[in-house]
Amino acid sequence: MNIKNYVTQKAQEAKKASKRLALLSTEIKNKALNLMADALERQQAALIQANTKDLAEAKRQKLSSSMVDRLTLSPQRIHEMAAGLRAVAALTDPVGEIVKNWVRPNGMKIERMRVPIGVIGIIYESRPNVTADTASLCLKSGNAVILRGGSEAIHSNTAIADLLSRAAQSVGVPAGSITFIDLTDRRAVMELLKLDQYIDLIIPRGGEGLIKTVLQNSKIPVIKHDKGVCHTYVDESADLAMADAICFNAKVQRPATCNAMETLLVHEKIAAEFLPRMVPHFQEAGVEIRGCEKTRAILRRSGLVKRIKAAHAADWGAEYLDKVLAMKVVKNIDEAIAHIARYGSQHSDAIVTENRERARRFLREVDSCAVFVNASTRLNDGYQFGLGAEIGISTTKIHARGPMGLEELTSTKFVVHGSGQLRE
């Protein structure tokens, strides 16, 4: 197979489809989304059968348990995928919305209207649910989508994308609106990144290596959904029971996600009280702790240090995506903020405090796409924020930052109503 010709043809078909898709009524798009959801549930057995092939290969490749978890499709996860599509159908259609309007002194009326971006390329790894999530959001926002999932989920993603595309086409969504690149050869990605005449935006979702490859090779604008080196800082004024619950949730609830806490920072004045009560909870849940020397000294006095590894420099910037947690005792909020600025990835960072001024400082000075006061970093999510769903969490500052929902998948154009006005 000629990879360049194959990818180019797919992109051309998507570009053609995007022109018609941008004009589809909300009614047709919603009907398509609900039929897509029905198809997922109706074909559950076939999807799980395809997923079984990917899981078998994952075991042969000896992928980590967290990676296998992200890869696995279960009846519950398929139901959640379908529910996600129905939720997107229930959202307000952003296309055509007038976000601002005004009248100039000469009587000219100006509006800013939301419009689709066009063709969006999504390059992602591991989780098959991303196929359904991104396809639904792009369709509702009037964008054609080209999906290129990782080789580890090739059978699952191919089956899901084919199912969704056929269901959408059955009610008038143009062919090419949902396209999946079913080649595992990495040259397909390189060819895709060259096609700026057909593709308007690239969104990479995955590990640091994937993001770097896309940024270095793309001729197309990129909104990166980068790694999450997320922090929680427990301040000296924190409610320790609340801090315990927040930190446990941020690390343990689903450690393989980008918004899971990777580093816990604790004020030195409460570390001797907080760490001995917190660490056993983590250890009971199977979390491996890698602590700084102050952390280890405190836990040594509690008889827990034998099970605590020493943290090394590489741990502070690590995205583990697993039950591993770096832990550091800091002098004050200044050191906490400085540590986040140095080692964080501008993703999700939280402070637990009862001090309003420190909370305000943290919100103002920590430059991340989502900053939390007295809440878990796991809440950085489109659904949790009330966006209905998300295509991912952008760590790029331009155009869209944080969870990208329907509005973030649109651009705007100026619509001008005149009555004969001329430029003088």
C-alpha positions as CSV (number, residue, x, y, z in Angstrom):
1,M,0.0,0.0,0.0
2,N,1.2,3.5,-0.8
3,I,0.8,5.2,2.6
4,K,1.0,8.7,1.3
5,N,-1.8,8.2,-1.3
6,Y,-3.9,6.4,1.3
7,V,-3.7,9.2,3.9
8,T,-4.1,11.9,1.3
9,Q,-7.2,10.4,-0.1
10,K,-8.7,10.1,3.4
11,A,-7.9,13.8,4.1
12,Q,-9.4,14.9,0.8
13,E,-12.6,13.0,1.6
14,A,-12.8,14.6,5.0
15,K,-12.3,18.1,3.5
16,K,-15.1,17.5,1.1
17,A,-17.4,16.2,3.8
18,S,-16.6,19.2,6.1
19,K,-18.2,21.6,3.7
20,R,-21.6,19.8,3.9
21,L,-21.2,18.9,7.5
22,A,-20.9,22.5,8.5
23,L,-24.3,23.2,7.1
24,L,-26.2,20.3,8.7
25,S,-29.1,21.1,10.9
26,T,-28.9,20.5,14.6
27,E,-31.8,18.0,14.2
28,I,-29.8,15.7,11.9
29,K,-26.6,15.9,14.0
30,N,-28.5,15.0,17.1
31,K,-30.3,12.1,15.4
32,A,-27.0,10.8,14.1
33,L,-25.5,11.0,17.6
34,N,-28.3,9.0,19.2
35,L,-28.2,6.4,16.5
36,M,-24.4,6.1,17.0
37,A,-25.1,5.5,20.7
38,D,-27.6,2.9,19.9
39,A,-25.2,1.2,17.6
40,L,-22.5,1.0,20.3
41,E,-24.8,-0.8,22.7
42,R,-26.4,-3.0,20.0
43,Q,-22.9,-4.2,18.8
44,Q,-21.4,-4.5,22.3
45,A,-20.4,-8.1,21.8
46,A,-18.6,-7.4,18.5
47,L,-16.7,-4.5,20.1
48,I,-15.6,-6.6,23.1
49,Q,-14.5,-9.3,20.7
50,A,-12.3,-6.8,18.8
51,N,-11.0,-5.4,22.1
52,T,-10.0,-8.9,23.2
53,K,-7.5,-9.0,20.3
54,D,-5.9,-5.8,21.5
55,L,-5.8,-7.0,25.1
56,A,-4.1,-10.3,24.0
57,E,-1.5,-8.3,22.2
58,A,-1.0,-6.0,25.2
59,K,-0.3,-9.0,27.4
60,R,2.2,-10.3,24.8
61,Q,3.9,-6.9,24.8
62,K,3.8,-6.9,28.6
63,L,2.2,-3.5,28.8
64,S,1.7,-2.1,32.3
65,S,-1.4,-2.8,34.3
66,S,-2.5,0.9,34.0
67,M,-2.1,0.8,30.2
68,V,-4.1,-2.4,30.0
69,D,-6.8,-0.7,32.2
70,R,-7.0,2.2,29.8
71,L,-7.2,-0.1,26.9
72,T,-10.0,-2.4,28.2
73,L,-13.5,-2.2,26.9
74,S,-16.2,-3.6,29.2
75,P,-20.0,-3.6,29.0
76,Q,-20.0,-0.7,31.5
77,R,-17.5,1.3,29.5
78,I,-19.4,0.8,26.3
79,H,-22.5,1.9,28.0
80,E,-20.6,5.0,29.3
81,M,-19.4,5.7,25.7
82,A,-23.0,5.5,24.5
83,A,-24.2,7.7,27.3
84,G,-21.5,10.2,26.4
85,L,-22.8,10.4,22.8
86,R,-26.4,11.0,24.0
87,A,-25.1,13.7,26.4
88,V,-23.5,15.5,23.5
89,A,-26.7,15.3,21.5
90,A,-28.5,17.0,24.4
91,L,-26.0,19.9,24.4
92,T,-26.7,23.2,22.8
93,D,-25.3,23.4,19.2
94,P,-22.6,26.1,19.1
95,V,-22.7,26.5,15.4
96,G,-24.3,29.7,14.3
97,E,-24.3,31.2,17.8
98,I,-23.8,35.0,17.9
99,V,-21.3,35.5,20.8
100,K,-21.2,39.3,20.5
101,N,-22.8,42.0,18.5
102,W,-22.6,45.8,18.3
103,V,-23.5,48.8,16.1
104,R,-21.0,51.2,14.8
105,P,-21.7,55.0,14.6
106,N,-22.3,54.7,10.9
107,G,-25.1,52.2,11.5
108,M,-23.2,49.2,10.5
109,K,-24.2,46.1,12.5
110,I,-21.4,43.7,13.4
111,E,-21.8,40.2,14.9
112,R,-19.3,37.5,15.8
113,M,-20.7,34.1,14.9
114,R,-19.4,30.6,15.9
115,V,-18.4,28.4,12.9
116,P,-16.8,25.0,12.6
117,I,-13.0,24.9,12.4
118,G,-13.2,22.5,9.4
119,V,-11.2,19.3,9.5
120,I,-9.6,18.2,12.8
121,G,-7.0,15.5,13.0
122,I,-6.9,13.6,16.3
123,I,-3.7,11.5,17.1
124,Y,-4.1,9.6,20.3
125,E,-3.0,6.6,22.3
126,S,-4.5,3.7,24.3
127,R,-8.1,4.5,25.3
128,P,-10.7,3.3,22.7
129,N,-13.4,5.6,24.3
130,V,-11.5,8.6,22.8
131,T,-12.7,7.4,19.4
132,A,-16.3,7.8,20.3
133,D,-15.8,11.0,22.4
134,T,-13.9,12.9,19.8
135,A,-16.1,11.7,16.9
136,S,-19.2,12.9,18.7
137,L,-17.9,16.3,19.7
138,C,-16.5,17.0,16.2
139,L,-19.8,16.0,14.6
140,K,-21.9,18.2,16.9
141,S,-19.6,21.1,16.3
142,G,-19.8,20.6,12.5
143,N,-16.2,19.4,12.1
144,A,-15.0,16.5,10.0
145,V,-12.6,14.4,12.0
146,I,-9.6,12.2,11.0
147,L,-8.8,9.7,13.8
148,R,-5.5,8.0,14.2
149,G,-5.3,5.9,17.3
150,G,-2.4,3.9,18.6
151,S,-1.4,0.5,17.4
152,E,-2.2,-1.0,20.9
153,A,-5.9,-0.4,20.3
154,I,-6.1,-0.8,16.5
155,H,-8.8,-3.5,16.5
156,S,-11.0,-1.7,19.0
157,N,-10.7,1.7,17.4
158,T,-11.3,0.4,13.9
159,A,-14.5,-1.4,15.0
160,I,-15.8,1.7,16.9
161,A,-15.0,4.2,14.1
162,D,-16.6,2.0,11.5
163,L,-19.7,1.5,13.6
164,L,-20.1,5.2,14.3
165,S,-19.5,6.3,10.7
166,R,-22.1,3.9,9.3
167,A,-24.7,5.0,11.8
168,A,-24.1,8.7,11.1
169,Q,-24.3,8.2,7.4
170,S,-27.6,6.4,7.7
171,V,-29.3,9.8,8.5
172,G,-27.5,12.0,6.1
173,V,-24.1,12.8,7.6
174,P,-21.8,12.9,4.6
175,A,-19.3,10.1,4.1
176,G,-15.8,11.2,5.3
177,S,-17.1,13.1,8.3
178,I,-15.7,10.4,10.6
179,T,-12.5,8.9,9.2
180,F,-10.2,6.4,10.9
181,I,-6.6,5.8,9.7
182,D,-6.4,2.1,10.2
183,L,-2.6,1.8,9.6
184,T,-0.2,1.1,12.5
185,D,2.8,2.2,10.4
186,R,4.1,5.5,12.0
187,R,4.7,6.9,8.5
188,A,0.9,7.4,8.3
189,V,1.2,10.0,11.1
190,M,4.1,11.8,9.3
191,E,2.1,12.0,6.1
192,L,-1.0,13.2,7.9
193,L,1.0,16.1,9.5
194,K,2.0,17.4,6.1
195,L,-1.6,17.9,4.8
196,D,-2.2,21.5,5.8
197,Q,-4.2,22.0,2.6
198,Y,-6.9,19.6,3.8
199,I,-6.6,19.6,7.6
200,D,-7.1,22.7,9.7
201,L,-6.1,21.6,13.2
202,I,-4.2,18.7,14.8
203,I,-4.9,17.6,18.4
204,P,-2.4,15.1,19.8
205,R,-3.4,13.2,23.0
206,G,-0.8,10.9,24.6
207,G,2.6,10.7,26.1
208,E,5.5,13.1,25.9
209,G,7.0,11.3,22.9
210,L,3.9,11.6,20.8
211,I,3.4,15.3,21.6
212,K,7.1,16.0,20.8
213,T,6.9,14.1,17.5
214,V,3.7,16.0,16.4
215,L,5.1,19.4,17.4
216,Q,8.4,18.8,15.5
217,N,6.8,17.5,12.3
218,S,3.4,19.2,11.8
219,K,2.8,21.8,9.1
220,I,-0.7,22.1,10.6
221,P,-1.6,24.2,13.7
222,V,-1.4,22.1,16.9
223,I,-3.3,22.3,20.1
224,K,-1.4,19.9,22.4
225,H,-3.0,17.8,25.1
226,D,0.3,17.3,27.0
227,K,1.3,15.2,30.0
228,G,-0.1,16.0,33.4
229,V,2.5,16.5,36.1
230,C,-0.2,17.5,38.6
231,H,0.4,18.7,42.2
232,T,-1.5,19.1,45.4
233,Y,-0.1,21.5,48.0
234,V,-1.4,20.9,51.6
235,D,-1.0,24.3,53.3
236,E,-0.3,24.7,57.0
237,S,-3.9,26.0,57.5
238,A,-5.5,23.0,55.7
239,D,-8.3,21.0,57.2
240,L,-6.4,17.8,57.4
241,A,-9.4,15.5,57.1
242,M,-10.3,17.3,53.9
243,A,-6.7,17.2,52.7
244,D,-6.6,13.4,53.3
245,A,-9.7,12.8,51.2
246,I,-8.6,15.2,48.4
247,C,-5.1,13.8,48.1
248,F,-6.3,10.2,48.2
249,N,-8.9,10.9,45.5
250,A,-6.4,12.8,43.3
251,K,-4.0,9.9,43.3
252,V,-6.0,6.7,43.7
253,Q,-9.4,7.2,42.1
254,R,-8.0,6.7,38.6
255,P,-4.2,7.0,38.6
256,A,-3.7,6.4,34.8
257,T,-5.3,9.7,33.8
258,C,-3.6,12.9,33.0
259,N,-5.3,14.8,35.8
260,A,-4.2,12.5,38.6
261,M,-1.9,13.9,41.2
262,E,1.8,12.9,40.6
263,T,3.4,15.0,43.4
264,L,2.2,15.9,46.9
265,L,3.7,19.0,48.5
266,V,3.2,19.4,52.3
267,H,3.9,22.5,54.5
268,E,6.6,21.6,57.0
269,K,4.5,22.9,59.9
270,I,1.9,20.2,59.5
271,A,4.0,17.5,57.8
272,A,4.7,15.6,61.0
273,E,1.0,15.3,61.7
274,F,-0.3,14.9,58.2
275,L,2.1,12.5,56.6
276,P,1.9,9.7,59.2
277,R,-1.9,9.7,58.8
278,M,-1.9,10.0,55.0
279,V,0.8,7.6,53.9
280,P,-0.8,4.5,55.4
281,H,-4.0,5.2,53.3
282,F,-1.9,5.4,50.2
283,Q,0.0,2.2,51.0
284,E,-3.2,0.3,51.7
285,A,-4.3,1.3,48.2
286,G,-1.0,0.0,46.8
287,V,0.6,3.4,46.1
288,E,4.4,3.5,46.0
289,I,5.7,6.6,47.8
290,R,8.9,8.3,46.7
291,G,9.8,10.9,49.3
292,C,12.3,13.7,49.8
293,E,14.7,13.4,52.8
294,K,12.4,15.5,55.1
295,T,9.5,13.2,54.2
296,R,11.5,10.1,54.9
297,A,12.8,11.6,58.2
298,I,9.3,12.3,59.5
299,L,8.1,8.8,58.4
300,R,11.2,7.2,59.9
301,R,10.0,8.4,63.3
302,S,6.6,6.8,62.6
303,G,8.1,3.4,61.6
304,L,7.0,3.8,58.0
305,V,10.2,4.7,56.2
306,K,11.2,1.2,55.3
307,R,8.5,1.2,52.7
308,I,9.3,4.7,51.4
309,K,11.7,5.0,48.5
310,A,14.0,8.0,48.2
311,A,12.9,10.5,45.6
312,H,15.4,11.5,43.0
313,A,15.5,14.5,40.7
314,A,13.7,12.7,37.9
315,D,10.7,12.0,40.1
316,W,9.7,15.7,40.4
317,G,8.9,16.0,36.7
318,A,7.6,12.5,36.2
319,E,4.1,11.6,34.9
320,Y,3.7,8.1,36.4
321,L,0.2,7.3,35.2
322,D,0.3,4.6,37.9
323,K,0.1,4.1,41.6
324,V,3.3,6.0,42.2
325,L,3.5,9.3,44.1
326,A,6.4,11.8,44.7
327,M,6.2,13.5,48.0
328,K,8.0,16.6,49.2
329,V,7.9,18.7,52.4
330,V,8.2,22.5,51.6
331,K,8.9,25.5,53.8
332,N,5.9,27.5,52.7
333,I,3.6,28.4,49.8
334,D,6.5,30.3,48.1
335,E,8.5,27.1,47.8
336,A,5.4,25.2,46.7
337,I,4.6,27.6,43.9
338,A,8.2,27.7,42.8
339,H,8.3,23.9,42.7
340,I,5.2,23.7,40.6
341,A,6.5,26.4,38.2
342,R,9.8,24.4,37.8
343,Y,8.5,20.9,37.5
344,G,4.8,21.1,36.5
345,S,3.3,20.8,33.1
346,Q,0.7,23.6,33.4
347,H,-2.1,21.0,33.7
348,S,-3.9,20.7,37.0
349,D,-2.7,21.9,40.4
350,A,-4.5,22.3,43.7
351,I,-4.1,23.9,47.1
352,V,-5.8,22.7,50.3
353,T,-6.0,25.6,52.7
354,E,-8.4,27.5,54.9
355,N,-6.4,30.7,54.4
356,R,-8.1,32.9,51.8
357,E,-5.1,35.0,51.0
358,R,-2.9,32.0,50.3
359,A,-5.7,30.5,48.2
360,R,-5.9,33.8,46.1
361,R,-2.1,33.7,45.7
362,F,-2.1,30.2,44.5
363,L,-4.9,30.9,42.0
364,R,-3.1,34.0,40.7
365,E,0.4,32.7,40.6
366,V,0.1,29.1,39.5
367,D,0.0,29.1,35.6
368,S,-1.9,26.0,34.8
369,C,-5.0,25.3,32.7
370,A,-6.9,24.5,35.8
371,V,-6.1,25.6,39.4
372,F,-8.1,24.3,42.4
373,V,-8.8,25.4,45.9
374,N,-9.9,22.6,48.3
375,A,-10.8,20.2,45.5
376,S,-9.2,17.2,43.7
377,T,-7.3,17.6,40.5
378,R,-9.3,14.7,39.1
379,L,-12.1,17.2,38.6
380,N,-10.3,18.9,35.6
381,D,-12.7,17.3,33.1
382,G,-15.2,18.6,30.6
383,Y,-18.1,16.6,32.1
384,Q,-17.3,17.7,35.6
385,F,-17.0,21.3,34.5
386,G,-20.5,21.2,32.9
387,L,-19.2,21.2,29.3
388,G,-21.1,17.9,28.7
389,A,-18.0,16.2,27.3
390,E,-14.5,17.0,26.2
391,I,-12.1,16.2,23.4
392,G,-9.2,16.4,25.8
393,I,-7.5,18.8,28.1
394,S,-5.5,21.4,26.3
395,T,-2.2,22.6,27.8
396,T,-1.8,25.1,25.0
397,K,-2.5,28.8,25.8
398,I,-3.6,29.9,22.3
399,H,-7.3,29.5,21.2
400,A,-8.3,26.9,23.8
401,R,-7.0,26.0,27.2
402,G,-8.2,23.3,29.6
403,P,-11.1,20.9,28.8
404,M,-12.1,21.4,25.2
405,G,-15.8,21.1,24.7
406,L,-18.0,22.1,21.8
407,E,-17.3,25.8,22.0
408,E,-13.6,25.2,21.9
409,L,-14.0,23.2,18.7
410,T,-15.4,26.3,16.9
411,S,-13.8,29.4,15.5
412,T,-15.7,32.7,14.8
413,K,-16.3,34.8,11.8
414,F,-17.5,38.4,11.5
415,V,-20.9,38.9,10.1
416,V,-21.6,42.5,9.0
417,H,-25.0,44.0,8.1
418,G,-24.9,47.3,6.3
419,S,-27.2,49.7,4.5
420,G,-24.9,51.1,1.9
421,Q,-22.0,52.2,4.1
422,L,-18.7,53.0,2.4
423,R,-15.2,53.6,3.7
424,E,-14.2,57.2,3.7
